[in-house]
Amino acid sequence: MKSISSLKQIKKDRDGLISDIARLREQLIGAQYILSYLNQKIQEAEKEGER
C-alpha cells in the first residue's frame, strides 16, 4: 500500500508544480506587458529629445 500513497503524493506534487508554472506564466506575461510599455515610453521620450 505504500506505493499507492507514494503515487498519490507524486500526483499531488505534480499538480502543485503545474499550478506554480501557470502562476509564473501569468507573471511573465505581466512583466512582458510592463517592459513593452516602458520601451514604448522610452522611444517616445527619445523622439521628443530629437526634436
Secondary structure as UniProt FT lines:
FT   HELIX           2..50
//
